[in-house]
Structure formats: structure tokens, C-alpha cells
Amino acid sequence: MVICGTNLFSSLLPYVHVLSSSTSTYCSQCLNQSNDLKRCSQCRQVFYCSVSCQRQDWIYHRHECAHLPTLTDEHDLTRLFLRLIIRYRNDHGIDNPPTKRQLNDLQTHENEIRHDRRRYTTFQSIYQRLKQWNIVDDFDENLIFQHFCRLVINTLTIHDPIDLKSIGYGLYFDATIYNHSCFPTCHTIFNGKYLSVRTIASESVDGWTINYIDLLETYKNRQEFLRENYYFNCQCKRCLKNDPNELFLLEKIHYNEQQMDKSISNTDYPAAYQSSKNLCQYYDQLLPYYHAYVSLHHVKHLKLELLLAETISHLIIQSTMETTCQRVQISMGGDHPLTREAMRICEEYRLEMTIKQTQITS
């Protein structure tokens, strides 16, 4: 039996990936955050943390560099698709070991996308653009369309490892075997461009699943998004139950998230802490116990508790530290940046307590 907190895949590299155009503090190649990024001197649109990363990315970037300043729509998808075509030209969609999956193994939903006016118009726009850039001249249009379908159906959003915000997009062949669930048994966690798929349940009756969408959306919004973007209706246990009380719970979650952020902005930490306590209870009623989003919130809650340490029992703080570190370690793994962050703030608190105790007894 696979136990909770097991990596089904570790440190997967994407077949192709791209940094989001809305993000400028990460390296465009390794996707690591840096305070010392160097801008491409020609297009002035992309950034690298080192000469090595710039050289690795040049195989793709040299085809887009002159065109990026004029790219006004579908920026990220155009760049990602360009990279897919360039790489496919070199290896025909056969990834390096250890993966056994190939580009042609991926689902296309070709018929649905061809009849999806929004998506098909996007394909035609990008295809014509790449023709102008002389990227697809040696390929049949139907093959290009099939690869476009594979890309938009199977691409994952890449998240920052600490705050889980979206920073880019990547196509990971091995991750495409996992179906969606609104109450998943696995989750995807990132460290730069590297992906791990980690279990957040001890067993899975219906197979290992991940979430393709925001789990804090309503049943109606989740189903609409999945139909519009993935062409299926979700039949997971959460959707089949469709608990009417879930809507009220989601409203409480969104309200308390807003209140917590507002209170932190106003440095009203006691109010923020109360909202955070509420969220800890609400998340556990709705989301898997070890899901990355929940673990991230518990780290935030611990930070708030430590800010108010003088007004909170040391025993309560000790309990919060233990449960948070245990939760994050199982959720993310011992070497993940969020786990190290949780361990660091606990160690700082313990050191501070030791110094205070020494001062009292001296």
C-alpha cells in the first residue's frame, strides 16, 4: 500500500515550459526566484539568473526574441506552443528517460476543440503567427492542430513553491496519467520547474487523482470550467454529493480570507489570527487534510501565532508548531522550501525562548 506523503514521481522536468508574462522576478529558464536577474539585451522581455540558463533557453528563445515586443495577445500560449514545435522538430515528441510517455500518447479532444469557437480561433491566430515567424513551414497544419490540442488539454500551471501563486506553465508527460478530482488523493508540487506528484491519502479506491482547477470554487463554477476547458463533467465523490451546505462554507472561507488579508495590511494581527483560526477549521471541512493549499495556510497561521506569542500560551504554540511541521512535511516533503520555511520559523522561536529563559535565570 502506498502511504500518505509518498512521491509517485519526483523532480520531473517539463517537455516544454514557459514563465508567465505577468511575472518578472523569476528566471525564464529554471523558474527560480532571484534578485539578480539579467534581461535579454535584444527583446528586453525575458530574464535569466545566469549565463548558463540563458544558453539553455536560447534553443527556443532565438526563434521568438525579435517578435516578443510585438506580441500583444495569447503571449504565454504562443511562446509555449512555439517551444513545443521546436522541440518536436528535434525529437518527434519522444521525451528523455525515465518517462515512457510520448507526445502522441496524450489526449487531444480534437473534435471538441475544432468545434469550440473560442479555442479554434485561438489556434488559428497562433498558427498564422508562427507561420509568419517561419516556425511551422515544414509541418502539416492538421499535425500542428493535434499538437495544439495536446498542449492546451495537458498543460499544468506551475506554482511558486512558497506561496503557491501561479508563475508559469509546463507540459509534463508523466503527470498526464492523472485524472481530475475535486477531492484529490494527490497533488502537484513544484520547486522551480521541477514537478513532484505526491500522495495526500493513504490509499485510493478510484485511482490517484489531482486537481486541475481551483478547489475553492462552487460546484456550478467547477463543472462549467471543466466542461469549457477539459470537455467533461466531474463525477468525483465531492461533486456527486453536491452538498448544499458547501456553498455557505465557501462563502465563509472567502469572507475570512478577505478579512485576514485586510487585517494583516492594517497590522491588526489579533483580528487576522481569529480569521486564520476560522479558516483552519473551514479548510479541513472542505479540502483534503494534507493538500498543499491547506498546508500553506497552516504555515501562515503559525506565523501569526508567533507574532502574538506574548499573548498566547506556550503550550498552544508548541502544539501548533508540531502539527504544522508534521502536516507540511507529509504534504510537501522534507526538502521542500515550504517545509524548510516552517522548520526555520519554529527554530527561531525556540532559540528566542532559550535566550529569554537564560536571561531570566542569570
C-alpha positions, 0 to 999 in steps of 0.5 A: 500500500502506498502511504500518505506523503509518498512521491509517485514521481519526483523532480520531473522536468517539463517537455516544454515550459514557459514563465508567465508574462505577468511575472518578472522576478523569476528566471525564464529558464529554471523558474527560480526566484532571484534578485539578480536577474539579467534581461535579454539585451535584444527583446528586453522581455525575458530574464535569466539568473545566469549565463548558463540558463540563458544558453539553455533557453536560447534553443527556443528563445532565438526563434521568438526574441525579435517578435516578443515586443510585438506580441500583444495577445495569447503571449504565454500560449504562443511562446509555449506552443512555439517551444513545443514545435521546436522541440518536436522538430528535434525529437518527434515528441519522444521525451528523455528517460525515465518517462515512457510517455510520448507526445502522441500518447496524450489526449487531444479532444480534437473534435471538441476543440475544432468545434469550440469557437473560442479555442479554434480561433485561438489556434488559428491566430497562433498558427498564422503567427508562427507561420509568419515567424517561419516556425511551422513551414515544414509541418502539416497544419492538421499535425500542428492542430493535434499538437495544439490540442495536446498542449492546451488539454495537458498543460499544468500551471506551475506554482511558486513553491512558497506561496503557491501563486501561479508563475508559469506553465509546463507540459509534463508527460508523466503527470498526464496519467492523472485524472481530475478530482475535486477531492484529490488523493494527490497533488502537484508540487513544484520547486522551480520547474521541477514537478513532484506528484505526491500522495495526500491519502493513504490509499485510493479506491478510484485511482490517484487523482489531482486537481486541475482547477481551483478547489475553492470554487462552487460546484456550478463554477467547477463543472462549467470550467471543466466542461469549457476547458477539459470537455467533461463533467466531474463525477468525483465523490465531492461533486456527486454529493453536491452538498448544499451546505458547501456553498455557505462554507465557501462563502465563509472561507472567502469572507475570512480570507478577505478579512485576514488579508485586510487585517494583516495590511492594517497590522491588526494581527489579533483580528487576522489570527481569529480569521486564520483560526476560522479558516483552519477549521473551514479548510479541513471541512472542505479540502483534503487534510494534507493538500498543499493549499491547506498546508500553506495556510497552516504555515501562515497561521503559525506565523501569526501565532508567533507574532502574538506569542506574548499573548498566547500560551506556550503550550498552544504554540508548541502544539501548533508548531508540531502539527504544522511541521508534521502536516507540511512535511507529509504534504510537501516533503522534507526538502521542500522550501515550504517545509524548510520555511516552517522548520526555520520559523519554529527554530527561531522561536525556540532559540528566542525562548532559550535566550529569554529563559537564560536571561531570566535565570542569570 
